[in-house]
Structures are given as structure tokens and as C-alpha cells.
Amino acid sequence: MKAVCWHGKHDVRVERGVRDPGIVNPHDAVIKVTSTAICGSDLHLYNGLVPSMLRGDILGHEFMGEVVEIGPEVRKIRRGDRVVVPFPIACGSCFFCRKGMTSLCENSNPNAAMAEKMWGYSPAGIFGYSHLTGGYAGGQAEYVRVPFADVGPIKIPDGLKDEQVLFLAASLPTGYLAAENCGLSPGDTVAVWGCGPVGQFAIRSAYLLGAERVIAIDRIPARLRMAEAGGAETLDYEEVDLAEALDDRTGGRGPDACIDAVGMESHAPGIQGAYDRAKQAVKLETDRPAVLRQTLTMCRNGGTVSVPGVYGGFIDKVPFGSAMNRSLTIRSGQTHVHRYLKPLLERIEKGEIDPSFVITHRLPLDEAPRGYEMFLEKDEDCIKVVLKP
């Protein structure tokens, strides 16, 4: 089969002759991929910032397709079913899965010991996202093996196009959880850093969950325009003093909640940005946390900081004293996608949200390397790339 394979920093290749996946465990299924996407967190792999990647690893954790093979113990899906597959792999029966915290599944990461050395405990396995999270082959391919097939995939009704439901696999529930974690009340103001796909979904989800105002922060004009189309006020952080601007727009109090939808590769002008890039270059910190610093100092007293942006390891100069002394609540984590599949699918069916608005580019799988480069450089106003195998 064809698959998008990682070969190093800024080096992804579409390889032919990759071995087709098969049934390994009786609870497996094999999916013929019909649509797959490049996520912002895939760029962390592309930029060489996530350890334990190996040459030839198949990328991709946001995908959907048709069931073409099932193991003998699979009961809930059949050949021919059209399904979306959540990016975390969950067994459905462990302590965390029973609590609905499927991104913390205790049984799906075969490399748990590796993850424990870096993070203390292991999260769930994740498709196409390094050997720290299991080394599973990802969905930027013609076919993919799906473990625990009775737990993860959700059947998609006829009448819904791939582009309406594809992002149920990752970015839509991630943005929704980011807003939900804010604990919103009527009248609240939310500030969202980062207007990529997760930030865009967080903006719209915040309104669905009762926010009165959303202030979107970015520096890319196309992203800010898309945020405005979703009802947000916008700020270009390169054009304003961000702390003063947020202060002015919130009556001197600060936003009720702040969302960091950027994560480990945040940009910052001036000396702060240069400092983080220098420390990252010499491996004195793994991530650039400029946005996290801003959320912790600009959120109102007693407010909530929600962090859906991916962080991989160690960060420096984080003003945690601000969080403690000002009674901030911080909520973060990989998304428990399984919990949100049905509720968000219902919202899509009712027309409350059509996630396809984020798509700016559609490419054949063979052009994935161009898609990655375009997404990284924001060429042609690129915000979201969907690949078709």
C-alpha cells in the first residue's frame, strides 16, 4: 500500500510497497482510509520535536474510512461500515476507560515503560504519534489496523460527507473539550490563543457552551479572518501589547478563561521568543511555552486556563506563582475523544456545527509532503489539509 512515512526533520515521504496491515488480535479491524488530515500536532513530528520517532513510521491520527476486515471477536462493526476512528486507542475496560478518560487507557500503549520514564505514568496509545505512545501505524495511508475495534470507531450515517465528520477523530472534540474545560457561564469572555483548526473549533464551541464573547489571538491574517467569521473579536499579537489589549477589552479584569491552542511551538516577538528558540536549540528545554506564560498571567483572578495545545516535555520560566497566588484553575490533557463522538455527531446532524469550514486545501495522498510544507509555512493561507488516498 501507499503511506506517508516519517524520515526525519522536514522529511516525509509517500512510500509504495508498504506492507498492508492485517488482523493481529481478534478484537482488531482493518480500515480502508477514505479521508485523512494533517493536524497541527503532526507538525511537531515534522519539526523533529517529539522523541522516539523512527524512520519509516507511518504518520496520521485523524482519519476515517470503510471497514474491510474484522477480527473474530468484533461485534459492533461490520465489513462495509463507514467509520470515524478516534485518535487515542482505548480498551474500554480499564480503570480510566470506565471513567470515560479514554486518552489515559492503561492497556493500549505497549511502550508504557518508555512513556513512564519521561512523564511519570503512561497515557494511551495514539495512532501515528511516536513510539512513546505505542508506535502504532497512522492513518495517512491507504489502510490502517484499528485495535479494540468495538470500542473506538463510530459508524457514520448515510447522507453525511467525509468532510463533515472527519474531524470527529481529533480536532473537533479537542476544541470542544478546550471550551468545556473552561467551565463557562453566561456572560463569560474567553480568550483563545492560536487560530488553527483546534482554536477555530474552540471558538465555536465556546459560543455553543454559553460564552458571550470570544477574543481570538494570532498573527496570520487568514486565521484571524476565519475566527471573525465564527463570531470572535480578534487581536494580532504582533500589532498590539497583548496584556494591555486584553485588559482594555475586559474592563481591566482579564478574560474569564484562556485557552492555549498553540502548545509546544508557540511564537513570541522579541527577546522572549529568541530565548526560547535558543534554549530549545541546545536542548535545555523541549518546548517553547510563550503562550502558556501569557495565559497564566493574563487570565483574570480565579479564572480558568485550558490547555489543549500539545506539550511534549520540559519548559522554562513558567510563572506558576501567578497561578497559585491568583487561584487559577488549569485543565489540560489529551482529549478523551470517545466521550464526545456521539454528542458531537448529533450536533453535526442537527446543523449546529459543520466542521468542514476549516478545510482550505484538499490534496491526493501522493502530495502529502507538499501539504506538510504548505501547512508549516502557512503558504496559500493554508489552515487545514485533507488528504485523499
C-alpha positions as CSV (number, residue, x, y, z in Angstrom):
1,M,0.0,0.0,0.0
2,K,0.9,3.7,-0.1
3,A,1.6,5.5,3.2
4,V,3.1,8.8,4.4
5,C,6.3,7.9,6.3
6,W,8.5,10.0,8.6
7,H,12.2,10.0,7.7
8,G,13.5,12.9,9.8
9,K,13.0,16.6,10.4
10,H,11.1,18.1,7.5
11,D,11.4,14.8,5.6
12,V,8.1,12.9,5.0
13,R,7.8,10.7,2.0
14,V,4.9,8.8,0.3
15,E,6.2,5.3,0.1
16,R,4.8,2.5,-2.0
17,G,5.0,-1.1,-1.2
18,V,4.5,-0.6,2.5
19,R,3.1,-3.8,4.0
20,D,-0.7,-3.9,4.2
21,P,-2.0,-4.2,7.8
22,G,-3.8,-7.3,8.9
23,I,-5.6,-8.7,11.9
24,V,-3.2,-9.2,14.8
25,N,-5.6,-9.5,17.7
26,P,-9.2,-10.9,17.4
27,H,-10.5,-7.5,18.5
28,D,-8.9,-5.7,15.6
29,A,-10.3,-4.2,12.4
30,V,-8.7,-3.0,9.2
31,I,-10.0,0.2,7.7
32,K,-9.7,1.3,4.1
33,V,-8.9,5.0,4.6
34,T,-11.2,7.4,2.6
35,S,-10.1,10.7,4.2
36,T,-7.2,11.7,6.4
37,A,-5.9,15.1,7.6
38,I,-2.7,16.8,8.7
39,C,-3.0,18.1,12.2
40,G,-1.1,20.9,13.9
41,S,0.4,18.3,16.3
42,D,1.7,16.4,13.3
43,L,3.9,19.4,12.7
44,H,5.7,18.7,16.0
45,L,6.7,15.4,14.4
46,Y,7.6,17.1,11.2
47,N,9.8,19.6,13.0
48,G,11.6,16.8,14.8
49,L,10.5,17.8,18.3
50,V,8.9,14.6,19.5
51,P,11.4,11.9,20.6
52,S,11.3,8.2,19.7
53,M,10.2,8.6,16.1
54,L,11.9,6.1,13.7
55,R,12.5,6.3,10.0
56,G,9.6,4.7,8.2
57,D,7.0,5.4,10.8
58,I,3.6,5.9,9.3
59,L,2.0,9.3,10.3
60,G,-1.5,10.4,10.8
61,H,-4.0,10.3,13.7
62,E,-7.1,12.0,12.1
63,F,-8.7,9.6,9.6
64,M,-11.9,7.7,8.7
65,G,-12.8,5.1,6.2
66,E,-14.6,1.8,5.4
67,V,-14.2,-1.4,7.4
68,V,-12.8,-4.1,5.2
69,E,-11.8,-6.7,7.7
70,I,-12.7,-7.6,11.3
71,G,-11.3,-10.0,13.8
72,P,-13.4,-12.9,15.1
73,E,-14.3,-11.1,18.4
74,V,-15.5,-7.9,16.9
75,R,-19.3,-7.5,17.3
76,K,-20.2,-3.8,16.9
77,I,-19.0,-3.0,13.4
78,R,-19.1,-5.0,10.1
79,R,-17.4,-5.0,6.8
80,G,-18.7,-2.1,4.7
81,D,-19.4,0.1,7.7
82,R,-18.2,3.7,7.3
83,V,-16.5,4.8,10.5
84,V,-14.5,7.6,12.1
85,V,-11.7,6.4,14.3
86,P,-10.7,8.4,17.5
87,F,-7.0,9.2,17.7
88,P,-6.5,7.7,21.2
89,I,-6.6,3.9,21.4
90,A,-8.7,2.6,24.3
91,C,-9.5,-0.8,25.6
92,G,-12.9,0.2,27.1
93,S,-12.5,-1.9,30.3
94,C,-9.6,-0.5,32.4
95,F,-9.9,1.9,35.3
96,F,-9.6,5.0,33.2
97,C,-11.8,3.8,30.3
98,R,-14.6,3.0,32.7
99,K,-14.4,6.6,33.9
100,G,-14.6,7.9,30.3
101,M,-11.0,9.0,30.4
102,T,-10.0,7.1,27.3
103,S,-6.9,9.0,26.4
104,L,-5.4,7.5,29.6
105,C,-6.2,3.9,28.8
106,E,-3.9,1.6,30.8
107,N,-3.9,-1.2,28.2
108,S,-3.3,0.3,24.8
109,N,0.3,1.6,25.0
110,P,2.8,-1.3,24.6
111,N,5.6,1.1,25.2
112,A,4.3,2.3,28.6
113,A,7.6,1.9,30.3
114,M,9.2,4.3,27.8
115,A,6.5,6.9,28.5
116,E,6.7,6.4,32.3
117,K,10.4,7.4,32.2
118,M,9.5,10.7,30.6
119,W,6.1,11.5,32.1
120,G,5.8,9.5,35.3
121,Y,2.8,7.4,34.0
122,S,1.8,6.4,30.6
123,P,-1.1,7.8,28.5
124,A,-3.0,5.7,26.0
125,G,-1.6,4.6,22.7
126,I,-2.1,7.0,19.8
127,F,-2.1,6.4,16.1
128,G,0.9,7.6,14.2
129,Y,2.4,9.6,17.0
130,S,5.8,8.2,18.1
131,H,6.9,5.2,20.0
132,L,6.3,7.0,23.3
133,T,2.6,6.4,22.5
134,G,2.9,2.9,21.2
135,G,4.5,3.1,17.8
136,Y,1.1,2.4,16.0
137,A,1.0,2.9,12.3
138,G,-1.1,6.0,11.5
139,G,-3.9,6.8,9.1
140,Q,-2.1,8.8,6.4
141,A,-2.2,5.6,4.4
142,E,-4.5,3.5,2.2
143,Y,-5.2,1.1,5.1
144,V,-4.8,1.1,8.9
145,R,-5.2,-1.5,11.6
146,V,-7.5,-0.4,14.4
147,P,-7.2,-2.2,17.8
148,F,-10.1,-2.6,20.1
149,A,-12.5,-2.1,17.2
150,D,-15.6,-2.5,19.3
151,V,-14.6,0.5,21.5
152,G,-13.2,3.2,19.2
153,P,-14.8,3.5,15.7
154,I,-18.2,5.2,15.4
155,K,-20.5,4.4,12.5
156,I,-21.4,7.4,10.3
157,P,-24.9,7.6,8.9
158,D,-25.5,7.9,5.2
159,G,-26.0,11.4,4.0
160,L,-23.1,12.9,5.8
161,K,-20.0,13.6,3.8
162,D,-16.5,12.7,4.9
163,E,-15.6,16.3,5.4
164,Q,-18.5,16.9,7.8
165,V,-17.4,14.1,10.1
166,L,-13.6,13.5,9.6
167,F,-12.6,15.9,12.4
168,L,-14.6,14.0,15.0
169,A,-11.4,11.9,15.1
170,A,-9.3,14.6,16.7
171,S,-9.5,18.3,16.2
172,L,-13.3,18.9,16.7
173,P,-13.5,17.2,20.1
174,T,-10.2,18.7,21.1
175,G,-11.5,22.2,20.5
176,Y,-14.8,21.3,22.2
177,L,-13.1,19.9,25.3
178,A,-10.9,23.0,25.4
179,A,-14.1,25.1,25.7
180,E,-15.8,22.7,28.1
181,N,-12.8,22.7,30.4
182,C,-13.3,26.5,30.8
183,G,-16.5,25.8,32.9
184,L,-18.3,28.6,31.1
185,S,-21.2,30.6,32.5
186,P,-23.5,33.0,30.6
187,G,-21.7,36.3,30.1
188,D,-18.2,34.9,30.2
189,T,-15.4,36.2,28.0
190,V,-12.9,33.6,26.6
191,A,-9.5,34.4,25.0
192,V,-8.2,31.8,22.6
193,W,-4.5,31.8,21.7
194,G,-4.0,30.1,18.3
195,C,-6.5,30.2,15.4
196,G,-5.5,26.9,13.8
197,P,-8.2,24.2,13.5
198,V,-8.3,23.4,17.2
199,G,-8.6,27.1,18.0
200,Q,-11.3,27.6,15.4
201,F,-13.3,24.7,16.9
202,A,-12.7,26.1,20.4
203,I,-14.1,29.5,19.4
204,R,-17.3,28.0,18.0
205,S,-17.6,25.5,20.9
206,A,-17.3,28.3,23.4
207,Y,-20.3,30.0,21.9
208,L,-22.2,26.7,21.8
209,L,-21.4,26.3,25.5
210,G,-22.6,29.8,26.5
211,A,-19.8,32.3,26.2
212,E,-20.8,35.8,25.5
213,R,-17.6,37.0,23.9
214,V,-14.6,35.2,22.4
215,I,-11.3,37.0,21.7
216,A,-9.1,35.2,19.2
217,I,-5.3,35.8,19.2
218,D,-3.0,35.0,16.3
219,R,-0.7,36.8,13.7
220,I,-1.8,35.1,10.5
221,P,-4.4,37.2,8.6
222,A,-6.3,34.2,7.1
223,R,-6.7,32.6,10.5
224,L,-7.9,35.8,12.1
225,R,-10.5,36.2,9.3
226,M,-11.8,32.7,9.9
227,A,-12.0,33.4,13.6
228,E,-14.0,36.6,12.8
229,A,-16.3,34.6,10.6
230,G,-17.0,32.4,13.7
231,G,-18.1,35.5,15.7
232,A,-14.8,36.2,17.5
233,E,-13.2,39.5,18.2
234,T,-9.5,39.3,17.0
235,L,-6.1,40.5,18.1
236,D,-2.9,40.3,16.1
237,Y,-0.3,39.8,18.9
238,E,2.5,41.4,16.7
239,E,0.5,44.6,16.4
240,V,-0.6,45.2,20.0
241,D,0.6,44.9,23.5
242,L,-1.4,41.8,24.3
243,A,-1.8,42.3,28.0
244,E,-3.0,45.9,27.6
245,A,-5.4,45.0,24.8
246,L,-7.0,42.2,26.8
247,D,-7.2,44.5,29.8
248,D,-8.9,47.2,27.8
249,R,-11.4,44.7,26.3
250,T,-12.3,43.2,29.7
251,G,-12.7,46.3,31.8
252,G,-9.3,45.8,33.5
253,R,-10.2,42.4,34.9
254,G,-8.9,39.9,32.2
255,P,-10.7,37.1,30.4
256,D,-12.7,34.7,32.5
257,A,-11.0,31.8,30.7
258,C,-7.9,31.5,28.5
259,I,-7.3,28.7,26.0
260,D,-3.8,27.7,24.9
261,A,-4.5,26.1,21.5
262,V,-0.9,26.5,20.4
263,G,1.3,24.3,22.6
264,M,4.9,23.5,22.4
265,E,5.9,25.6,19.3
266,S,4.5,29.0,20.3
267,H,5.9,32.1,18.7
268,A,6.8,35.2,20.6
269,P,8.3,38.5,19.4
270,G,11.5,40.0,20.8
271,I,13.8,38.6,23.5
272,Q,11.3,36.1,24.9
273,G,11.0,34.3,21.5
274,A,14.7,34.4,20.9
275,Y,15.3,33.0,24.5
276,D,13.0,30.0,23.9
277,R,14.4,29.2,20.5
278,A,18.0,29.3,21.8
279,K,17.2,27.0,24.8
280,Q,15.3,24.6,22.5
281,A,18.1,24.5,20.0
282,V,20.6,23.5,22.7
283,K,18.1,21.1,24.3
284,L,17.8,23.0,27.6
285,E,14.1,22.9,27.1
286,T,12.0,20.8,24.8
287,D,9.1,23.2,24.2
288,R,8.5,26.9,23.7
289,P,5.9,27.9,26.2
290,A,5.4,31.6,25.4
291,V,1.6,31.2,25.1
292,L,1.3,29.3,28.3
293,R,3.1,32.0,30.1
294,Q,0.7,34.6,28.7
295,T,-2.4,32.7,29.6
296,L,-1.2,32.3,33.2
297,T,-0.6,36.0,33.6
298,M,-3.4,37.4,31.6
299,C,-6.3,35.3,32.8
300,R,-8.5,37.1,35.5
301,N,-8.2,36.2,39.1
302,G,-9.9,33.0,39.9
303,G,-10.2,32.2,36.2
304,T,-9.5,29.0,34.2
305,V,-6.6,28.2,31.9
306,S,-7.5,25.4,29.4
307,V,-4.6,23.8,27.6
308,P,-5.4,21.6,24.6
309,G,-2.1,22.5,22.9
310,V,0.3,19.7,22.9
311,Y,3.4,19.9,25.2
312,G,5.9,17.1,25.0
313,G,8.4,17.5,27.8
314,F,10.1,20.3,29.7
315,I,9.6,24.0,29.8
316,D,11.3,27.0,31.4
317,K,10.3,30.3,33.1
318,V,6.6,29.4,33.7
319,P,5.0,31.8,36.1
320,F,3.4,29.3,38.3
321,G,3.4,31.7,41.2
322,S,0.7,33.6,39.2
323,A,-1.5,30.5,39.0
324,M,-1.2,29.7,42.7
325,N,-1.5,33.2,44.1
326,R,-4.4,34.2,41.9
327,S,-6.3,31.0,42.4
328,L,-6.3,29.9,38.7
329,T,-7.6,26.6,37.6
330,I,-5.6,24.8,35.0
331,R,-7.1,22.0,33.0
332,S,-5.3,20.1,30.3
333,G,-4.8,16.7,28.6
334,Q,-5.1,14.7,25.5
335,T,-8.8,14.6,24.5
336,H,-11.0,11.7,25.6
337,V,-12.4,11.5,22.1
338,H,-14.7,8.5,22.7
339,R,-16.7,10.5,25.2
340,Y,-17.6,13.2,22.6
341,L,-18.2,11.2,19.4
342,K,-21.9,10.7,19.7
343,P,-22.8,14.1,21.2
344,L,-20.8,16.0,18.5
345,L,-22.1,13.7,15.7
346,E,-25.6,14.7,16.9
347,R,-24.7,18.4,16.7
348,I,-23.4,17.9,13.2
349,E,-26.6,16.1,12.2
350,K,-28.7,18.9,13.6
351,G,-26.7,21.5,11.7
352,E,-25.4,23.2,14.9
353,I,-21.8,23.0,13.5
354,D,-20.3,22.0,10.2
355,P,-16.6,21.3,10.8
356,S,-15.7,21.4,7.1
357,F,-15.4,25.2,7.3
358,V,-11.7,24.8,8.4
359,I,-10.6,23.0,5.2
360,T,-8.6,25.1,3.0
361,H,-6.7,22.5,0.9
362,R,-7.6,19.1,-0.5
363,L,-4.7,17.0,-1.9
364,P,-4.2,13.4,-3.0
365,L,-2.1,11.4,-0.6
366,D,0.8,11.5,-3.1
367,E,1.1,15.2,-2.4
368,A,1.4,14.9,1.4
369,P,5.0,16.2,1.5
370,R,3.7,19.4,-0.2
371,G,0.8,19.5,2.2
372,Y,3.1,19.4,5.2
373,E,5.4,22.1,3.9
374,M,2.4,24.3,3.0
375,F,0.9,23.8,6.4
376,L,4.1,24.6,8.2
377,E,4.8,27.8,6.2
378,K,1.2,28.9,6.0
379,D,1.5,29.1,2.3
380,E,-1.6,29.9,0.3
381,D,-3.4,30.8,3.5
382,C,-3.3,27.1,4.5
383,I,-5.2,26.3,7.7
384,K,-6.3,22.6,7.2
385,V,-5.2,20.0,4.7
386,V,-7.3,16.9,3.9
387,L,-5.6,14.1,2.1
388,K,-7.4,11.5,-0.1
389,P,-5.7,8.1,-0.5
